[in-house]
């Protein structure tokens, strides 16, 4: 598939998922680092400061993704690149249908579209040296979900997660060594496509 085909595929997933999702968040303003940016707000802000948000046109280009990859010395799976480039959205909490488990997902907010991914990469940067690329958090922040860069096939990677309670005591140096962290890597998905289908495709949809 070309990158444009991948982008169209992701857009169809997000658009199909949006109507049955809880698309609300705390309203932000032009200066807010977090919250729903004004351009993503749909409707009125309620008395408690919450507002519905909407998916809007993408802000990330392939050059933006390449620059981020170069800064962390990584290469993201092709389909995850497309996910970042497909649209601006705030799907920061999704659920695995396969495992019946919450995932703290990488959102793509219009005011800082690569910010959530950059923060995750920075938080677990030592794992990159071991061949794992962190991009989300399993459960309620139980540990990083990672692309296994050394298990790559046709531009895609398998996905694992590691318990933060086991990683943190090891320290950054050991976390950067594959022989130390691989025993902690718990397999989740064989590919990015399997993962995105699991969390964004409705159960009634044809796979």
N, C-alpha and C positions, 0 to 999 in steps of 0.2 A: 504493500500500500504506500501511496505518497503521503506526505505530511498533510496535504489538504484533505485527502480521504480520511485520515485519522482525525483531523479536526472536526470534520462533518459528523463522523461517528460519535465523538464526544459530545458535540452540541446536541445531537439527537438524544443521547442518554440524559443529559442535564435537563433538557426541555421536557422530556417525559417524566422525569423524577420530580421536578419542581412542584407541580400541582398537589402532590400528596405529601410534601415535606412541610416542616414547621419553619416557614421562611420569615422569621421575625428576629429582631435584635434590638439592642439599645441604640437609639439614634445618635449619630455623631454629627459634628459640624465640620466646616472647612479646615479647622486646625486640629481636629481630633486624630490621634494616632490609631485609636481603635473605634469600634462602633460602626454603624451603617453609614457610609458616606452619603451626603445629600443627594448626589446623582443616582444613587442606588435605592433611595427611599421611594416607596410606592404607597401613597395615601398619607393620612394624617398621623402624627405622633400622638400616642395615647397619654393619659394622665400620669402614667408611670415612666414615660420616656421611651417606650417601645414603639417600633414601627415595622411594617412589613417591608421586606427588601425584594428587589427584582434582579433578574439576570440582565446584564447589559453587554454591549459589544466588547470584544477583547481589546486589551491594551498591551499585551505581551507579544513581541516579535521574536523571530528565530534568533536575531542578533542579541536580544535581551537574555534569552535562555543560554546562548553560547557564552556570553560574558559571565553569567553566574557560574556556569560549568567551569570556565577557565579559572575563576577566583577560588573555587574549591577543588580544582583538579579532578573533576568527575565527568562522566558522560551519562546522562539520564536515559532511561529507556525511551524509545521513539514515541510510544503511546502516551507516556507521562509528559513528554514535551508538548504533545498535542493537547493534553488536558490543561496545561498552563496557558496555552495559546488560544483555546477555544472560546472563552468567555470570561467575564468578571462575575463572580458569584461568591456567596458566603456560606457554602456548605462546609462548616467547620466541625460539625458532628454528624456522622453517618452511622449506619448500623450494618454489620455483616449479617446477611441472611444465612450464610453457611455455618457460622459459629454462634449466631444470636448474641453478638457482642458489639458494644459501642466502639467506635473509632474516632479519635480526634484527628480530623482530616486537614489536609492543606487546602485552605480557602484561597481565593484569588480576588481580593478586594481592589476596587478601582483606584483608590488613592495610593496603594502600595502593593501591586499585584504579586510580586515575588517575595514580599516581606515575610509571610508565614513560612514559606519553604526555607528562606534564608535563615530564619531563627532556628528552625529544626536542625538544619545542617550545622549551624554554629554550636548549638547545644550539645550535639553528639559528634563533633568534628573528628574526634580521635578514631571513631569507627571507620572513617573513610580510609585510613591507612591500612585497615584490616580487610578492605575490599567490600565494605558494606556502606550503602548510601541511605542515611536516614531521611524519611519524608513525612512521617505521620506518627501518632502515638496509639498503641493498642490499649483497649479498655479505657478507663478513666485516667489516662496518663500513667499507665503501668510500665511503659518502656517503649523504645523506638521500634517502629516498623521500618524495615530496610529493604532496599533492592540489593540482592547479592550480586555484586559486579563480577564475581568470578564464576557465576553460574548464568552466563549470558548466551542466549540463542536467538539469532536473527533479529538483533536489536532489542530484545526483551530480556527481562531477568525474573528469576523466581523471587518471592517475597517472604521474609522471615520477621520474627520479632524477638526481642531480648528483654528480659526482666531488669528494670532499672535498679532494683534492690541487689541484684547480682553484679551488675556492671559498675556501679558507683564505687563500691569498696575496692575494685581492682585498680582504679586510677587510670588517668589518660594514657600512660605509657603502655600498660598491658592491654588496654582496650584498642590500641593501634596495632596489635599483633594478632594475626588471624588465628594462630594456634591456641590463643587464650580465649578468644570470644566465640569461635565456631561451635564449641560444645554447648554454648548458651543459646544458639540460634534455633528457634522453634519454627518449623515450616508452616506457612499459612496458605500461600497461593503459588501455583506453578508459573504464573505470568501476570503482567500488569493488566492484560485484558480480562483474565479471570477475576481479578480483584475488582476492577471497575464495573464489570457486569454484576458482580455480587452485591455491591453497595448501591449502585445507581439504577439498575434495571429492575422494574417491577416484577414480582414473582409470576404474574400472569403473562408476561411478555414471552415471546418465542426467543429462545437462545439460538 
